[in-house]
Amino acid sequence: DSGAKSISDALKHNTSLTILNLCLNNISESGAKSISDALKHNTSLTNLDLGGNKISDSGAKSISDALKHNTSLTILNLGANDISDSEAKSISDALKHNTSLTNLINIRCTET
């Protein structure tokens, strides 16, 4: 998660990156929180792939909070994480406030 924190620190100030693929990087709760904090400030990222990580409910809660503030993200992949039905609902509730996200991929898909 220290790598995710470093990337999120850079994202808070970056204005040119549009696609970030962090799938299969063992990102867990603290990494998801760091990335979520960056999403509240970043205005250029449009595509974020967090599939195949170790994000569970508290990380998903941070992501749902970030989605309420982010205005640039259009594609988000959360597949193959460990997000419960209740936190999947929290993310869907955040979409009531988010007007930019057009593609939410595999929110409850888990690896088999």
Buried (B, 14 or more C-beta within 10 A) or exposed (E): BEEBBEBBEEBEEBEEBEEBEBBEBEBBBBBBBBBBBBBBBBEEBBBBBBBBBBBBBBBBBBBBBBBEEBEBBBBBBBBBBBBEEEBBEBBEEBEEEBEEBEEBEBBBBEEE
